[in-house]
Structure formats: structure tokens, C-alpha cells
């Protein structure tokens, strides 16, 4: 993994929190 992967994870968490829901993007990226 590189910085790109880390950025995607952070974006997924921020988007999940911003939408007031669970960090689904993070789960999908982790799969």
C-alpha cells in the first residue's frame, strides 16, 4: 500500500462521518 491507499481510507472515513452514517467506503476499500 502507498499514500494513495491511505488517502482513500481517510476520505472514506471522513465521508462516512460527514453523512452521519457508518464508514461504509472504508469497509468496501478494505475488502
Biotite code that builds the C-alpha atoms (Angstrom):
import biotite.structure as struc

atoms = struc.array([
    struc.Atom([0.000, 0.000, 0.000], chain_id="A", res_id=1, res_name="UNK", atom_name="CA", element="C"),
    struc.Atom([1.070, 3.578, -0.585], chain_id="A", res_id=2, res_name="UNK", atom_name="CA", element="C"),
    struc.Atom([-0.029, 7.083, 0.247], chain_id="A", res_id=3, res_name="UNK", atom_name="CA", element="C"),
    struc.Atom([-2.842, 6.750, -2.271], chain_id="A", res_id=4, res_name="UNK", atom_name="CA", element="C"),
    struc.Atom([-4.401, 3.892, -0.312], chain_id="A", res_id=5, res_name="UNK", atom_name="CA", element="C"),
    struc.Atom([-4.114, 5.853, 2.934], chain_id="A", res_id=6, res_name="UNK", atom_name="CA", element="C"),
    struc.Atom([-5.784, 8.859, 1.302], chain_id="A", res_id=7, res_name="UNK", atom_name="CA", element="C"),
    struc.Atom([-8.682, 6.696, 0.097], chain_id="A", res_id=8, res_name="UNK", atom_name="CA", element="C"),
    struc.Atom([-9.141, 5.274, 3.595], chain_id="A", res_id=9, res_name="UNK", atom_name="CA", element="C"),
    struc.Atom([-9.138, 8.739, 5.175], chain_id="A", res_id=10, res_name="UNK", atom_name="CA", element="C"),
    struc.Atom([-11.585, 10.024, 2.562], chain_id="A", res_id=11, res_name="UNK", atom_name="CA", element="C"),
    struc.Atom([-13.866, 7.062, 3.199], chain_id="A", res_id=12, res_name="UNK", atom_name="CA", element="C"),
    struc.Atom([-13.912, 7.728, 6.948], chain_id="A", res_id=13, res_name="UNK", atom_name="CA", element="C"),
    struc.Atom([-14.486, 11.468, 6.533], chain_id="A", res_id=14, res_name="UNK", atom_name="CA", element="C"),
    struc.Atom([-17.307, 10.902, 4.044], chain_id="A", res_id=15, res_name="UNK", atom_name="CA", element="C"),
    struc.Atom([-18.925, 8.303, 6.302], chain_id="A", res_id=16, res_name="UNK", atom_name="CA", element="C"),
    struc.Atom([-18.833, 10.646, 9.302], chain_id="A", res_id=17, res_name="UNK", atom_name="CA", element="C"),
    struc.Atom([-19.995, 13.594, 7.189], chain_id="A", res_id=18, res_name="UNK", atom_name="CA", element="C"),
    struc.Atom([-23.045, 11.648, 6.038], chain_id="A", res_id=19, res_name="UNK", atom_name="CA", element="C"),
    struc.Atom([-23.806, 10.711, 9.638], chain_id="A", res_id=20, res_name="UNK", atom_name="CA", element="C"),
    struc.Atom([-23.531, 7.004, 8.869], chain_id="A", res_id=21, res_name="UNK", atom_name="CA", element="C"),
    struc.Atom([-21.040, 4.189, 9.239], chain_id="A", res_id=22, res_name="UNK", atom_name="CA", element="C"),
    struc.Atom([-17.764, 4.395, 7.250], chain_id="A", res_id=23, res_name="UNK", atom_name="CA", element="C"),
    struc.Atom([-19.011, 2.023, 4.544], chain_id="A", res_id=24, res_name="UNK", atom_name="CA", element="C"),
    struc.Atom([-16.494, 3.332, 1.952], chain_id="A", res_id=25, res_name="UNK", atom_name="CA", element="C"),
    struc.Atom([-13.730, 2.258, 4.327], chain_id="A", res_id=26, res_name="UNK", atom_name="CA", element="C"),
    struc.Atom([-15.195, -1.239, 4.603], chain_id="A", res_id=27, res_name="UNK", atom_name="CA", element="C"),
    struc.Atom([-15.555, -1.548, 0.825], chain_id="A", res_id=28, res_name="UNK", atom_name="CA", element="C"),
    struc.Atom([-11.977, -0.353, 0.288], chain_id="A", res_id=29, res_name="UNK", atom_name="CA", element="C"),
    struc.Atom([-10.705, -2.804, 2.902], chain_id="A", res_id=30, res_name="UNK", atom_name="CA", element="C"),
    struc.Atom([-12.410, -5.786, 1.284], chain_id="A", res_id=31, res_name="UNK", atom_name="CA", element="C"),
])
